[in-house]
Amino acid sequence: MPRRSRIDTTGALHHIMVRGIEKGTIFRNDSDRDEFLRRFGKILQDTKTPCYAWALIPNHFHLLLRTGNMPISTIMGRLLTGYALWFNRTHRRHGHLFQNRFKSILCQEDTYLLELVRYIHLNPIRAKLVKDVDELSQYPYCGHGALMGKFKNHWQDTEWVLGMFRKKLGEARRSYKNFVVAGISKGKRQDLTGGGLVRSAGGWEGVKTLREEGVYQKNDDRILGDGDFVERVLSSAEEAMEKRYSSQFIRQPGTENRREQGGVFSRNLIT
């Protein structure tokens, strides 16, 4: 079955997950992590791509990005290709570093942004890289420390996240920390790692409730959000594709319909 196109558009919120091939290590030491972050930060700043959350684990990483001036697929292509070449050269290895394509879920912001920030930033605790939230604040390879004021990442948008808790910085950080602590007991949340009806409804119980109430929602495994949100995203994607193809064919005297090179909408919406 052919893989489906990614959905993207300016302003879209994406939960991105990348794993090492065959669950292999992609960060062997702090030098690897520092090089990855150097490349990551430069790309984000060059393309004005907001980043709200991130965490590096030895064999995978999570990112929460908003599409800026460049499609997410282009951002990730540059990041993964450049880092893999550097990693292979540095560690004298050959072959693929990452498992398949990166996973990207387009998320409904008002429902999931803060939940995803918390889920992503708790990854080092779940992976037992740090023991608690206080230690997490001192861990340099996760965005939590920057939100708590322990680190300064110029490419990480801490103001947007903290502004959703309180207006005053100190109060915002305390509220954010309490929110993160409350999430520890929730464990690994499968509902935040993909799209589709089951995750968007909060699990099978949510699906059952919707069916009992006679509610049928549009769903797509590339999107995490309610039926109305999914409908809007897919409608926008379809409209953009129609514009793309209608603008790619032109009629010239004495020639067949000729397809123009490129496609703005293909690069900005479906990748």
C-alpha positions, -999 to +999 in steps of 0.1 A: +000+000+000+016+033-010+024+057+018+001+087+022+012+123+016+020+144+046-004+173+054+012+207+061+003+243+059+017+276+073+008+277+110+001+240+114+012+224+147+032+191+143+042+164+168+073+149+152+089+116+163+121+101+149+137+068+159+170+052+151+170+023+126+162-010+143+159+010+176+196+018+173+213+047+191+214+081+173+230+100+202+261+082+216+273+111+237+269+148+246+290+158+215+264+142+193+235+159+211+253+193+209+259+189+172+223+179+166+210+209+185+234+233+168+221+222+134+185+221+146+186+256+161+202+271+130+176+256+107+148+269+129+162+304+131+169+305+094+134+294+085+115+312+114+100+279+125+086+280+161+096+252+185+075+247+217+089+214+230+117+189+223+135+160+240+165+139+229+166+103+240+195+080+230+176+062+203+149+087+194+137+123+197+104+143+199+097+178+185+067+201+187+070+225+158+047+250+140+052+254+103+068+287+094+083+299+062+093+264+051+074+231+050+081+207+079+092+180+054+120+203+041+130+213+077+133+176+087+150+166+054+178+191+060+181+182+097+181+144+093+203+142+063+229+167+076+231+151+110+232+115+097+261+124+074+280+140+103+272+111+126+284+085+102+316+104+094+323+111+131+317+075+142+330+058+111+299+040+103+279+035+071+242+031+062+209+045+074+208+061+108+170+067+111+141+043+108+119+049+077+104+084+073+100+106+103+065+105+119+046+137+119+011+142+133-008+175+126-025+185+159-054+206+170-037+234+189-063+245+215-068+209+226-033+194+224-006+220+225+000+220+263-007+183+266+021+177+240+045+201+256+041+181+289+042+147+273+074+155+252+092+171+282+085+141+304+103+118+280+136+119+299+119+108+331+101+080+314+134+069+298+151+071+333+176+096+321+166+118+351+148+109+382+123+137+388+111+171+376+138+190+396+165+170+379+147+175+346+150+212+350+188+208+349+189+184+320+202+203+289+188+180+262+151+187+268+131+219+264+118+218+300+149+235+314+145+265+291+109+269+302+121+269+338+147+295+331+177+272+336+189+274+299+185+299+270+177+284+236+171+313+212+152+290+189+128+278+215+096+298+220+092+297+257+071+329+259+042+314+240+040+283+262+044+302+295+019+328+284-008+301+283-004+297+321+000+332+336+010+367+326+037+371+352+068+350+345+074+336+380+037+326+384+037+311+349+067+289+356+052+277+388+020+268+371+038+251+343+059+231+367+028+219+386+012+210+353+042+189+343+043+172+377+006+162+374+014+145+341+039+120+356+012+097+368-004+095+334+026+075+321+032+069+284+002+082+265-005+064+233-032+089+225-006+116+219+016+097+195-006+094+165-038+105+148-071+088+138-104+084+155-094+063+185-067+087+197-088+118+188-117+105+208-095+097+238-095+059+234-120+032+226-143+043+254-146+077+238-153+061+204-180+039+221-196+070+237-197+088+203-214+058+186-239+055+214-248+092+210-250+087+172-221+111+166-199+103+136-167+123+132-144+127+103-110+112+111-076+107+095-045+089+109-023+119+100-043+143+122-050+145+159-082+165+166-119+165+166-141+158+135-146+195+127-108+202+128-101+171+106-127+183+081-112+218+079-077+205+074-086+180+047-108+205+029-079+230+029-056+203+016-080+193-012-085+229-022-048+236-023-042+205-044-069+216-069-052+250-072-018+233-076-028+212-105-050+238-122-020+261-122+005+235-135-011+230-169-009+257-195-020+258-232+006+271-257+000+275-294+010+244-313+018+223-283+000+198-260-009+208-224+025+213-208+030+208-171+049+237-154+078+228-132+074+232-095+043+235-074+039+260-047+010+243-030+027+209-031+056+223-012+035+242+013+007+219+020+012+183+009+047+169+014 
